[in-house]
Amino acid sequence: MEYSSKLINNYNPLLGTDVKEKVVKLPMLIVGANNYMRTHLKHSLFVNYDVYLLFQPRSEMVYSPAAFIQGRNKPIISFASVDDTNIQKAFKTLFLAIDEEIKLMELGDVKPINDKLSIWYMHWVYRCPKISLNDVLHLEPYKEVA
């Protein structure tokens, strides 16, 4: 089953590409990931930000977990995404990328968005197809091609 979406302003922040006439696969929202994130990220992060883990299906032989980060006190959002042949390594790298994005957000390097767009992204995340964290963590690593 393939899902598609036309995103606001024809821009997909997860893929970082212009998708004017392209059909993109929607990322899947990883459910049941709160405790997993709390063991790998700082507790203070969850006071000011909502973090949602996403899993992007890819045609290449890599896993692409991503994160959607939304500020609670001000309407700012950010995305972090990584590619790796091993899902465990990909999540470790993703958590480092989340920390870097949070630092940029706190320094003010990420511009605020309007409230309507913030709400739209929140609804977009919840409309994504769902996949459980347990299923994602048990994916077999791809063999690296030389």
C-alpha positions in Angstrom: 0.0 0.0 0.0 1.4 3.4 -1.0 0.5 6.7 0.6 1.0 10.0 -0.9 0.6 13.6 0.2 0.9 17.1 -1.2 2.5 19.1 1.6 2.0 22.8 2.3 4.0 25.0 -0.1 4.9 21.9 -2.1 7.9 21.3 0.2 8.6 18.1 2.1 10.9 19.0 5.0 11.6 15.3 5.7 13.0 14.7 2.3 14.3 18.3 1.8 13.0 18.4 -1.8 10.5 20.3 -3.8 7.6 17.9 -4.6 5.5 20.0 -7.0 4.5 17.2 -9.3 6.0 14.3 -7.4 4.1 11.8 -5.3 6.0 11.2 -2.0 5.5 8.3 0.4 4.3 9.5 3.8 6.5 8.8 6.7 5.0 6.5 9.4 4.5 7.7 12.9 6.3 5.4 15.3 3.9 4.7 18.2 5.0 3.5 21.7 8.3 5.4 21.5 8.0 7.7 24.6 9.9 5.6 27.1 12.5 4.7 24.4 13.1 8.4 23.7 13.2 9.3 27.5 16.0 6.8 28.0 18.1 8.3 25.1 17.3 12.0 25.3 17.6 14.6 28.1 14.5 15.0 30.3 14.6 18.8 30.1 14.0 18.5 26.3 10.5 17.1 26.9 9.6 20.1 29.0 9.8 22.6 26.1 9.4 20.4 23.1 7.2 17.6 21.7 9.2 15.0 19.8 7.6 12.5 17.4 9.6 9.7 15.8 8.9 8.9 12.2 9.9 6.1 9.9 10.4 7.0 6.2 10.0 4.1 3.7 12.8 4.2 1.2 13.5 2.4 -2.1 17.2 2.3 -1.3 18.7 -0.2 1.1 18.8 2.1 4.1 16.6 2.8 7.1 15.5 6.4 7.5 14.1 7.2 11.0 13.3 10.9 11.4 12.0 13.2 14.1 9.4 16.0 14.1 10.1 18.5 16.9 7.6 21.1 17.9 8.0 23.8 20.5 5.4 23.9 23.2 5.8 27.6 24.2 6.4 29.1 20.8 5.4 27.9 17.3 8.6 26.6 16.0 9.2 23.2 14.3 12.2 21.3 13.1 13.0 18.0 11.4 15.9 15.7 11.8 16.5 12.7 9.6 19.3 10.1 9.2 20.1 7.2 6.9 21.8 4.0 7.9 21.8 0.3 7.0 21.4 -0.7 10.6 18.2 0.6 12.4 19.9 0.6 15.9 22.8 2.8 14.6 20.3 5.0 12.7 18.4 5.7 16.0 21.6 6.5 17.9 22.6 9.0 15.1 19.0 10.4 15.1 19.1 11.2 18.8 22.4 13.1 18.3 20.7 15.0 15.4 17.7 15.8 17.7 20.1 17.2 20.3 21.7 19.4 17.6 18.3 20.6 16.3 17.2 21.5 19.8 20.4 23.5 20.3 19.7 25.4 17.1 16.1 26.0 18.2 17.2 27.4 21.5 19.7 29.7 19.9 17.0 31.1 17.7 18.4 29.8 14.4 15.0 28.2 13.6 12.5 30.8 12.5 9.0 30.7 14.2 6.0 29.8 12.0 2.5 31.0 12.2 0.0 29.2 14.5 -2.1 27.8 11.6 0.9 26.2 10.0 2.0 24.7 13.4 -1.5 23.2 13.9 -1.5 21.9 10.3 1.8 20.1 10.9 0.5 18.7 14.2 -2.5 17.2 12.3 -0.3 16.0 9.5 1.8 14.0 12.0 -1.2 12.3 13.5 -2.7 11.5 10.1 0.5 9.6 9.1 0.2 5.8 9.0 1.3 4.2 12.3 4.0 1.6 13.0 5.1 0.3 16.4 8.5 0.9 17.8 8.9 -2.8 18.5 8.4 -3.6 14.8 11.0 -0.9 13.7 13.6 -2.0 16.2 13.4 -5.6 15.0 14.2 -4.8 11.4 17.1 -6.8 10.0 20.2 -4.8 9.1 20.9 -4.4 5.4 24.1 -5.9 4.1 26.5 -3.1 3.1 27.3 -3.1 -0.6 31.0 -2.6 -1.3 
